[in-house]
Amino acid sequence: MSVEPEASGPTWPVPPKGGWTADDLGRLPNLPPHTELIDGSLVFVSPQTLFHLRAINFLNRRLEDAAPAGLEVLREFTIDVDPQNRLEPDVIVVPSEEVVGPGQTRVPADTVVLALDVVALDSAPRDREAKPLKYSKAGIRHYWRVENDEGRPVVHAFELEPATRTYVPTGIFHDDLKVSVPFTIELNLTAITARRSAPESP
C-alpha cells in the first residue's frame, strides 16, 4: 500500500543565535515584500489600505516635485540603521550621490534627509515608538508621521535635537502643510482623500 506524502506547509526562516543582521535580509529567499528587520527580528506587513496607498502616492509625488536639485525621493526603500536594524520608511529623501545604480537595495540611515511613515493599524506601535527612536539615534534629521484621523490625514513633523539625538515636534498639520525644512514645501493634505468626480453623462 502506497503512503501519500505529507503536505508540506510554509517554511519560515529560523533565526541564527543573536538574530538576523541587515546583510541577512538581502540574502534570505522568498521573504514577503517590504519585510523589515527590527532588533534582529523579521517584521512582515499586512495588506495595504486605500488610505495608506493614497497617502504614500500623494506625498511621494509632491516631495519629488518640491525637492531641490541634489536630493532624490525614494518610495519604500530600505535603510541600514545598524547591523540588527534595516527599516523601510514609506518615503525617504536622500542626497543624489547616495543613489548609485539600478541594482541598489538600500542606503545608510545617516545619509537620509527625511524619513516618512504612514501609520497603519498593524504598524502603529512601530511607527509611533520603535522606528522614530531608531531613526533619531541614526541621525536622521527630519521625520514625518502621517496618521489617519477618521479618514483625514494628519502630519506630525519632527526635527532632530542634535545634542540629545531625540526628536522634538515642529508641527501638527491637518488640512494644509507648510514647512521650510528640510526644504520649502506647501501641501494641501485634503487632496489625499478627495473624492474623484463622477464622469459626466454624454
C-alpha positions, 0 to 999 in steps of 0.5 A: 500500500502506497503512503501519500506524502505529507503536505508540506506547509510554509517554511519560515526562516529560523533565526541564527543565535543573536538574530538576523543582521541587515546583510541577512535580509538581502540574502534570505529567499522568498521573504514577503515584500517590504519585510523589515528587520527590527532588533534582529527580528523579521517584521512582515506587513499586512495588506495595504489600505486605500488610505495608506496607498493614497497617502504614500502616492500623494506625498511621494509625488509632491516631495519629488516635485518640491525637492531641490536639485541634489536630493532624490525621493525614494518610495519604500526603500530600505535603510541600514540603521545598524547591523540588527536594524534595516527599516523601510520608511514609506518615503525617504529623501536622500542626497543624489550621490547616495543613489548609485545604480539600478541594482541598489537595495538600500542606503545608510540611515545617516545619509537620509534627509527625511524619513516618512511613515504612514501609520497603519493599524498593524504598524502603529506601535512601530511607527509611533515608538520603535522606528522614530527612536531608531531613526533619531539615534541614526541621525536622521534629521527630519521625520514625518508621521502621517496618521489617519484621523477618521479618514483625514490625514494628519502630519506630525513633523519632527526635527532632530535635537542634535545634542540629545539625538531625540526628536522634538515636534515642529508641527501638527498639520491637518488640512494644509502643510507648510514647512521650510525644512528640510526644504520649502514645501506647501501641501494641501493634505485634503487632496489625499482623500478627495473624492474623484468626480463622477464622469459626466453623462454624454 
